[in-house]
Amino acid sequence: MLAPTVGGPGKRQSAGNRFVAATPGRRLGVVDHNKPVRTPASWVVVGLDNGGTSNNATVLDATGRFLVDHLVENPSLVHEGPESAVEQLAEALTGILQITSTPLTLVRAVGLDTPGPASAAGVISSKGATNFSQPSWWGFDIRTALENRIGLPVIYNNDANAAALYAHHRHFGAKAPDCSSVSAIVGTGLGGGVVECGKVVSGAAGMAGELGHVQIPLHGVLEDDQPLPMCNCGFAGDVESVASLTGIKKNLLPFWLSRFPDHPLAAEPIEKAAKQLRSYGEKEDPLALAVFAQQARAIGKLFTVAANFTDPDAYFLGGGVVEAAPKFRQWFLNTVREGTGLRQEQVAVATFALVPDLDMAGARGAAVAALDWVGTA
Ligand SMILES: [Zn+2]
């Protein structure tokens, strides 16, 4: 269903991890039949996904083929501060090139993604961030630091935008440059990304696609006597205040436990109970389903905003729910779809799908952005 297809005029073929990343006017990859054939090894880009504990790395060649089909990780050491972390990213680059027997001289660019908040140019928020709590990180320009360290162009995206970009290219393949999508990634917070014509919309200040902090109408989401959910950002009733692990812990679970006082999770510390909730959902536990239905309806409200804002070709859903049991995740996706108010014309053309290869989506999306950059440089 999400298997990408690539091909040129009069010739189409399917290939496992292939897709075509391209820009209008210049289409890279195997569709490029009119130009001299580039062997897969002619040049490559690398994708580096920086996380709280690990970096994940991948290599994407000039034809749009990933040379790695599994997680390749090393410790990110972000808690030790920028110097150690940048060194570990450089180490991740060296490691992935060794694994794929790729000489450094073939690397044209490196795509990097990190958790936000950070500017579109890769400067970590001056107020710090969950993963970058040390003062030495505040306002740190991680993109330039890595570029200086490795001597190669570094293209930056935040992790949710990178995952959104990968979902888009994986889903649309050769049509990616002609399509638009919106992705909501449910995790500790709610990350997102808006892709127009195959490119991430980053905005004037780099803050586009912060879908978690879009305030939504809560009619049809909350129970009549349910307190207004609050987000860490200060907003009341935004998407993240409902559709995130933090929202479960702070807002939804305390309310629903008051409705189910004898539930086994009532005896657990709230932090632990929130993390266990998905396994209850998979067993169709009524409390868990009530919480996740509220999350799905909140995302439906967000997608309704998107439908009236950019009217995308596809709505992607990612995060922990994608790793849940197939029946549960299908129910969740269906509930999101039912909660999204589309017009008839939109129903006819729009797609709802899960973000594939979630663990690798950040690194792969970062690589796609780098390949795209090379195509336009
Ligand atoms: Zn918020």
Residues whose N, C-alpha, C, O or C-beta is under 5 A from the ligand:
A	BS01	ZN	G212 H213 C231 C233 F235 D238 E240
